[in-house]
Amino acid sequence: LMCSCRRGGGLVQAGDSLRLSCAASGFIFSRYSTNWYRQAPGKQRELVAAITRAGTTNYADSVKGRFTISRDNAKNTVYLQMNSLKPEDASVYYCHTIIGSLDYWGKGTLVTVSS
């Protein structure tokens, strides 16, 4: 998986927006459910958002109404649009999918939110 952040550095202010991208290489995203996780220093990795093959989405309570996961099948890319960012959203964000019995993780993108 390739996971990239459209804005360089991922440093934003509270209230700003940021869109993360995760481009698949070697497989077709739309055939699998895809997730975005995040992990802050000293904390466990947590599921932030998920999109199923059918396009159904689910979100952690902490990001509902602010984050949107979407998929562009033509570009074979999954996005995480993050609006109204808060300092507590600061984490390394990872895209993830499961193919067969194997977990595939993106490299991770650091998002820093200053107050």
N, C-alpha and C positions, 0 to 999 in steps of 0.2 A: 504494500500500500504506500501511496505517497500522500503525505498530509502537509498542506502548506497554508500559510496565512496570507491573505491578500494584502494586508497592510504590513509593511516591514516592521519587525521588532515586536509587534503586539503590545506596545505601550500606549494606553489610552487613559483618559480621565473618566472619573465616575460620571455616568450619564451618557457617555459616548456609545457608539455602535461599532461593531467589528464583525466581519464575516470570515469564517474559516472554511477552507476547501479541503476536500480529501478526494484525490483522483485515484482511481483503481488502475492497476496495471496487471494484465494477465488474466483477468476475470471480469465478469459483467456484474456490476453492483446491483442491478435491478433483479437479479436472480436470488438475492439474499437480503436478509435484514441487516441493517447497518446502524451502528451506535456511535454516539459521541460520549466519551468518558472524560473526566478531569481528575487531576490529583494535585492537591496543594501540599506544600512541604509539611511533613509530619502527619499527614492524614491519609486515609485509605482512598483508593481510587473509587470514584462514584460515577454511576450512570447518570448522564445529563439528559440525553435525548435519544430516541430510537425511531427508525422508520422501517416498516416491514416491506416485504416484496410488493404487497398490494398498495403501499403508500400510506398506510395507517401510521400515525405518529403518537408518541408518548413522551412525556416530559417529567423530570423531577419537579416536585412541588416548588423547589427553590427558584426555578427558572420559568415556570409556567407564565405565559403572557408576555415574556420578555425574549425568549429564545425561540427560534424556529428552525427545525431540521427540514431539509428538502433534498431532492435528488434530481439531477439533470441527466436523463438516460442517454441523450445524444452525446453528452460530454463524458459520460461514465464517471460522474463526480457527485459527491454528497457534500452539502453545505450545512453550516451552522451559523445562522444569522443571530447575532447577540446584540440586543438593544438594551438601553438603560442599564449599562454595566455598573456593577457595584464593586467595591473593593473586595468583598468576599467571593467574587467570581474569579479572582486572580488564581490561576492554576496553570498547569500544563494540560493541554487538551489533546486527546487522542481519538482518532477514529478507529473503529473496530468492526470486524465482521467474523462470522464463523462459516467456514466452508467444510462440509463434512464434519469431522471431529476436530478440526484444527482452528485455532484462534489466530486471526491476523490483525496486527496492530500497526497503525501509522506511527511515524517517528515521534510525534508529539510536537505541539506548538505552544510556546510560552505566552500566556496572556497576563499582562500586568496592568492593574487598574489603580490609578492614583486617586486619592480622595481630595 
